[in-house]
Amino acid sequence: MSLSSGRAFSRGLKELRIHFAQEAPASRGLRDFIVKAYPAMKAANPKLPVLIREASGVESRIIARFDRGRERKIVVDSLSAAEVEQRFNALVAEADSTQQQP
């Protein structure tokens, strides 16, 4: 089971911000991923803030905020939904390592 398919994320993940262009072909994979994964992701993580922003001309990106204010951004322009999901899963898995640090 992938992380995005409804498994609860680590408590080390504090916020997700997702930005993409409304109609740009480079954002198609991220848009498709959000349509597919968001309902189960939010149901499994109801208290996690997930901010989704659409705007013309922006790069497709996902920003995760972790414990201690650490942030990490990944750019997912021109990737398929499956590739976006792989990168997303790797990003949110980083929350596990932030909780183990002193």
N, C-alpha and C positions, 0 to 999 in steps of 0.2 A: 504494500500500500504506500502510495506517495504521501508526502507531508501535506500537499495541497488538496488531497481528496477527503479531508474531513478529520484528520488527526489533530489533537490539541497541540499547539506549539509550546515550547519551553517558556517558562515565566521570565526568562532573560530577554525575550523579545517584547519590546514595549510599544512599538508603533510601526505600521507599514504605510508608506506613501507611494502611490502609483500614479505616474504621469504618462499621458499618451495623446497623440493627435487624433481628433475625431474621425477623420476620413483618410489620413495618409496611409498608403500601402505599407510603409515601414512599421506602422503600429498594428497591423492586422493580427499578428501572432499574439501580442499582449492583450488586445481586445478579446480575441477568441479565448485565451486562457482565463481572463476575468469572467467572462460569461459562463464558462464551464465550471470554474473552481470556486468562485466567490461564495455562492450559497452554502456549500458544505464547509468551506473554510470559516465563514462567519458563524455558522451554527455550532461548530466545534470550539470556537474562540469568541464567545459573545462579548467579552469585556475588552478585547484587543481593538484599539482604534485602527481602522483601515480607511485611509483617506484616498479617494480616487478622483483625479483631476483630469479633465479633458480640455485641451486648448489647441488652437491651430499652430502648427509649426514647431512643436516641442519634440525633443527626442523621447523615445519610449524608455522609461526607466522605472526601477523599483528601488525605494530607499527604505532601509530598515534601521530603526533606532533600538539599541540594546541597552542593557544595564549601564549605569555610570555615564549616560549620555553619548556613548559611542555610536556613530552612524556609519553605514556602508551603503554605497550606491552601486547598482549594476545597470548598465545600458543594454537594452534588449531590442534595439532597432533591427528590423528586417529578419527577425528570427521567427521560426514557426511556433505554434502554441506548445508543441512538445519540447522544443528547445527552451522556451521561456520557462516552462514548468521545471525542467532540470536545473536551470540557473536559480530559479526561485527557491527550490528545495535546498540547494547548497547554501543560499543566503540565509534562510531561516534556521538552518542547522547550526549556523555560527552562534546562535543564542545559547546552545548547550555549552560551548566552550567558554562563553563569557561568564556563565554561572560558576564554572569550576575555578576561575581565577580568584586569588585572594583579594 
